[in-house]
Amino acid sequence: MADLREDLIEAFRGFSDEYIRERLQADDLTEAARGVAELELIGRGIDLPRRQPTPAAESSAERTVMRVEFITIARFLIPMDAHILRGRLEAEGIPAIVADGNLTQTNTLLSVAVGGARVQVPVPYVAEAMGVMAALRSGAFVLGENEDLGPADQ
């Protein structure tokens, strides 16, 4: 049970604020996941979204528990590279986490031993994530030297 909670903490640490709020508002998380998600938002100094009242006929025993399986799509010896990919995936609307990023950050030998920092996405997003990763590698997101990024106040 402790391993599950640690996995949940690591997963929610990698999600964006908006994604966590959406999951909480959808009310489709297990109680353990809901608790971890709420603690993550509180830790970030973000107010919790209001919980939608559930119909009286639906009890917690009648809810379907969804289990999200994450697949590793990339590994990096430099954790920052993993975080860059995670950020690009989230910008494209794909939930992603960096696993072992903190473990490999300070110790190169340990990083090699554990296989580096892993970027993981839920199974339904794997194909889309692979496409984004291919576009990133091909240079599709590279900015030109004099490219206008828009107003600085945004």
N, C-alpha and C positions, 0 to 999 in steps of 0.2 A: 504494500500500500504506500510505503514511503517512497519507493521508486516511481510509482505512478504520479504522486504529488510533485516530486522533483522534475519529472518529465513535463508535467503541466506548467510548472513554474518556468522552466526553460522555454517552452513553446510560447506562452503568453508574453514573456519578456521580449520576444522577437516580433510580436505583432504590433501593428500601428494602433494608435489610440482609437481611431475611427473604426477599425475592424473589431476591436474588443467591445466597443460600445454597441456596434451592430449585433454582435453575437449575444450580448446581454439583453438587448431589446427584443431579439427574436425569441428569447426564452427557450432555446433548444440545447442548453448546456446541462451536463450532469451537475449535481450539487457540488461535487469536488471541483469541477472546472469553473463553475460559477463563483465559488469562493476564491479560487486563485485569480480569476479575471478581475473580480472586485478589488482584491488586495493589490493587484498590479496597477489598476487605475488610481487607487488611493495613494499608492507609493509615488505615482507620477504627479500627484496634486490635482487630479481631475475628479470632478463631481460624478457620482454614479448616476446612470440614466434611471429614470423611473421605471419600475417593473410593471408591465401590463398585467392586469388581473386575469387570471385564468378562469375559464368557464367552470361552474360548479360540478358539472358532470365529469370533468377530466380530473382524475387524481394522479398523483405522482407515479402510482403503480401502473397506470394505463399509458403513460408516455413511452414513446419509443426512444431508446437510448442510442444515439448516434456515436459511433466510434470513428474517429478520424485517423487514418493511417498516413504517415508522412514518408515520402521517398527521398533519398539523397540524390540530388541531381548534379552536384559539383562538390569538389573538395579543393581547399586552398591551404598552402602552408603559411600564407600571410593572412591572418583573420580579417584585416581591412578589406582585402579583395572580396572575401565572402560577404561582408557587410555592404559593399558596393553593389554586388549582384542582388542581394536581398532587397536593397532600396530600389533598384531598377524594377524588380519583379513587383514590388508593392505599388510602385508608380503605375504599373500596367494593370493593377487590380488583382494581382495574384498573391494570396497570402503565402508568406515564406518565413522561415526561421533560420538562424545560424546556430548550429549545435557545436559544442566544444570550442567556441570562439574565445571564451575567457580562459579555458584550459591551455590553449596553444599560444596565447598572446605573449607570454614572457619566456617560454622555454622552447627553444628550437628543437632540441632532441625529443622532448615530449611531443611536440607538434608532429614530428616525423613518425614517432612511435604510434600515435593514435590515428594517424592518417590525415592530420590537418583539421581545419575548421570545415564543417559540412553545411551546405545550403540544402534545406529540405522544404518540400512543398507537399500539400495534400495530394493524394493519388489523382483526383479528377483534374488537377491543374498541371500534371506532368507534361503533357504534349505542348500546351501553351507556354509553359515555362521554358521548355527546350527551344522553342521558336524565339523567345525573347533573348535567351542566352546566345543563340546563333547570331541574332542581329547585333547584340552587344559586341561579340567577337569580331564581326565583320566591319565594325566601325559605323554602324547605322546611327548611333547616337552621338557621334563626335560633332562638336561645335566648330564652326569655321572661325578663322582668326578674327574677323571683324563682324561676326554675327551679333545681331541685336538681341539681347535677352529680355527686352521689355523694360518697363519702368522699374527703378531700383526700390520703390516703396512696396512692392508686392512680396 
